């Protein structure tokens, strides 16, 4: 069975490894079709494409766009995009704008909570200075022993109501879906089980997404718990969504599921890649 992974990050955004190293790690995990989907940035796609060819993998050009919806951050993955599309490139640049100011405010709040020098510490982990993120702060707080894992840092310091949480207004859902479709790509709601929506709000998100031309959600992802695979498989069937799959890889040992352990899509779903090859 062909192993497809359509959600991965490199150090061009908030991953740890360069695109070529992610490609090698994915191939070692048995991946046959691989997408690089960095946050709000497409500059790693050229290196990713070349590395995938060297590793003998099919490559899918992708991106993950940060969206503000119902005052929460939602992520929309774009697959099979033209990374040189002007509207997409300009939209991503606008979405990235403000990350540094947000990072400095996160550091100020952490200092008030007794954690000094967090900005300088986070910047050490940044591969792309335009994409300072909460994940970089989380890695620094693990480095200095404040928490045992990045997920623990998020729970204690970087989510709403905690010291270090600074909201940021990203793109709209209409913007993200429009940029992806305008670049010839397929928009995908990333890890829908990760958002704090009840069923009514989640349904409203899916309805708006469908109205904008969206037809795909992630079902099997490293950001879902195993029981959520079945939950979102059923939702995909109910709405008629195609299904996507990906580890949401950021670093070796940091993900819930490694490349070689992520299960296939449940039966009865139409994979988003069903007619690509």
Residue, then its C-alpha position, 0 to 999 in steps of 0.5 A: x500500500x502506498x504510504x502518503x504523508x501530506x502534513x509536515x514542517x521544516x525549519x522554514x517555519x516551526x520545524x527543527x530539520x531542514x527540508x532535505x532532512x525532513x524528506x530523508x526522515x520521511x523516506x526512512x519511515x516508509x513514506x512514498x508520497x510526501x508534502x511539505x506544508x510549512x506554516x504561512x511560508x512556501x520558501x522551503x518547497x524548492x528544496x523539498x521537491x529536490x530532496x523528495x526526488x533524490x529520496x525517490x518520493x513523489x512530492x506535493x507542494x503545500x502550505x499550512x495557513x493560519x486562520x482566525x475563525x470564531x476567535x480561535x486559530x484554525x489551520x488550513x492546509x493547501x495541497x498541490x499548490x503553485x508556490x509562485x502564485x502571486x496572490x498566495x505569496x502576498x497573502x502569506x506575507x501579510x499573514x506572517x506580518x506581526x509575528x515578531x511583535x507578538x513574540x516580544x509580547x509573549x516574552x514580556x508576559x513570561x518575564x512577568x511570570x518569572x521566566x526571563x530572556x524568553x525572546x532570546x531563547x526562542x530566537x535560537x530555535x528559529x530557522x526563518x526570522x519571519x516565523x517566530x512562533x509559540x513552538x519556539x518558545x515552548x522548545x526554549x522552556x523545555x531547554x531550561x527545564x520549566x516543562x518536560x515537553x512542548x505540549x506541557x509548555x502549551x498547557x501551562x503557559x501558551x494557551x488562552x488564560x495562561x501567562x504567555x498567551x498573546x492572541x493574533x489575528x490571522x487570515x480569514x477562512x475565505x482568504x485562506x481558501x481563496x489563496x489556495x484555490x487561486x494557486x490551483x491547490x486543494x484546501x484541507x481543514x487541518x486536524x479538526x479535532x484539535x479545535x475547542x469547538x462544540x459540534x454546533x460551532x464545528x458544523x458551522x466551520x464545515x458549512x462555511x468551508x464547503x460554501x467557499x469550495x472546500x471539500x477535504x478534512x484531515x482524518x488521520x493525523x498526528x494531531x488527533x488521538x486514535x479515537x478521533x480517527x474514527x470520529x472524523x472518518x464518520x464526519x467525512x462520510x456524513x459531509x461527503x469530504x475527501x480525507x487527508x492523512x499526515x503526521x504533522x511532523x515538526x521534529x524527531x521524537x516530538x510528534x505523537x506519531x512517527x512516520x512509520x507508525x501513523x495508520x492508514x485512512x479508515x475504510x470507506x473514505x475517498x483519499x484526497x490523492x485518489x486521482x493524482x497519480 
